[in-house]
Amino acid sequence: METVRLDEEAYEILSALKIDARDSFSDVVRHHFRRSGSIRASSGAWADKSDTEVAALRLEALDAWS
């Protein structure tokens, strides 16, 4: 196990990427920054989401990066 120090902004961005409240930051990093080397790795990731849920996720992501 390693310790990583984050400033407040980086912490908020990483926190916003949690899918579930029980996710650890390690889970977030593995899920979002996997070394797949291919855009296909995320293809269909939101296939089970409704249009409303996708719109909410998109707004959440935009807020996290602004």
LINDA-V560828 format. One record per residue. N is the residue number from 1. D_FIRST is the distance of its C-alpha to the first C-alpha in Angstrom with 2 decimals. Layout:
N_D_FIRST / N_D_FIRST
This chain:
1_0.00 / 2_3.81 / 3_6.97 / 4_9.88 / 5_13.39 / 6_16.08 / 7_19.77 / 8_21.63 / 9_23.01 / 10_19.79 / 11_18.36 / 12_21.62 / 13_21.55 / 14_18.11 / 15_19.27 / 16_22.49 / 17_20.90 / 18_19.67 / 19_21.94 / 20_21.67 / 21_20.99 / 22_18.51 / 23_16.34 / 24_12.87 / 25_12.21 / 26_10.02 / 27_13.32 / 28_15.36 / 29_13.86 / 30_14.19 / 31_17.66 / 32_19.06 / 33_17.76 / 34_17.78 / 35_19.30 / 36_22.42 / 37_24.85 / 38_27.41 / 39_28.66 / 40_29.74 / 41_26.21 / 42_26.80 / 43_30.47 / 44_31.57 / 45_28.42 / 46_30.79 / 47_33.56 / 48_33.46 / 49_33.73 / 50_37.11 / 51_38.47 / 52_38.01 / 53_34.31 / 54_33.79 / 55_35.72 / 56_33.61 / 57_30.34 / 58_31.91 / 59_33.02 / 60_29.63 / 61_28.06 / 62_30.92 / 63_30.53 / 64_26.83 / 65_27.79 / 66_30.93
